[in-house]
Structures are given as structure tokens and as C-alpha cells.
Amino acid sequence: MDAAQGLPDGATSSAAGRDITADVIRAVAAMAKLAPREITGTTRFRQDLDFDSTNILELLMRLEAEFDIEFDPDTFGAGTFETVDGLSSYVRETLGG
């Protein structure tokens, strides 16, 4: 954990100096009604947070609004949204970072 920022190790900045992983963690934590510190990059949506497809769709819609992007369902790979790190990487790639 990066004690200075209170973020998981490996949380990286991207487009416009944003910390994509931290932003994704905050969105996930808000939906799961947890503190951001309780979410890590390895947190699994279905197994750890009990998210169903509706929760994941809602999360994607939040992130689209947050980052002003649109996810292309044709680029979703198996396991893309299995973990917070996977989703963060996908957001980073979508942003071109």
C-alpha cells in the first residue's frame, strides 16, 4: 500500500494525470458500500463482492460517465472484468494510456 496516498501498490496514473486504479476502486467501493481501502486490485467482482451482471453493467455505466468514455462490448474478453485490476487495465487501454 502506498502510505502517502492510501492507494494500493501498483496504482498508476494515466490520461490527464488521473490515477485510474484509484478512481475505479472508489467507484467499486461506492457500489459495494465499502471503504475504498477494503478494495484491492485482486478483488474479484463476482466471488468477493457478489456482483451480478446487473451490478457490473451499472459499474460500467458509472465508469463511462466518470471517464467520459464508451466501452465497446466487442472488445470484452473472458476475464476482462473479473478483478479490479482487469477493469482498471481495460479503462486505461480505452483511454489510450
N, C-alpha and C positions, 0 to 999 in steps of 0.2 A: 504494500500500500504506500502510495506517495503521501507521506505525512503532511507535507506543506500544503497540498491541495485537497487531501482527503479522498483521493481517487485511486483506483486500482493501478498497480504497476502495469505498464504497457498501454495505458490510456494515451492516445495520441491525438495531436492536433491535426487539422486538415483545413479545408476551404475556409477562407476568411478568418483564420486563427482559431476556429472553433475546436473544442475537444469533443469529437464525435462520440466517442465511447461514453464520456460523462453525460452528454445530452441524451443518449439512448438509455443509459442507466436511470437517469431521472424520469424519463417517460415510462419506463417499465415499472419503476418503483411506485410512481403515482397510480398506475393501473392496478398494481398488486397490493396497493395500500401498505407499502413497506417503506422503511427509510432507505435512501439510496445506498448507504453503507452495507445494507443487507443483500445487495445485488452485486454479483461479480461477473466477470467475463464468461465464466464457465456455468453460470446459472442457466438451466435448461427451462424453456418455456412450459412445455407440457409436463415433464416429470417433477420439476422443482416448484413451479408456480401454479400448476394445474390449469394453465391456459388452454382453452379450446380454440377451434378455428375462428369463432366469432371474436374472442379476445385478441387473437393475433391480427385479424383484419382491422379491428379498432386501433390497435397499436400502430399498424402500418399507416392508417389514415392520420393518426396523430403526428407520426414522423414526417409524412408528406407535407402536412401543414407547417410543422416546425422548421423543416429544412427547405421548404418551397421546391420540392421535387415530386416526381411521379414515378412510382415503381412500375416496371414492366413485368407483368406476370409471366411472360415468355422466358425471362432470364432467371426465374426462380429455379434453383437446383435443389436436389434432395439434400436436406440438412441445412439449407441456407439460413433458416430461421430456427434452428434447433437450440442455439445458445445466444446469449447477448453478444459475445464476440463475433459470431457469424453474422448477426444482423448489423452490428456496427461496421463490419468489413463491407457488407453489401451497401450500406448507406454511403460509406466513404467512396466506394467504386462508382456509385450512382452520381455522386457529387464531382467525380473526376479527380479525386485525390487519391 
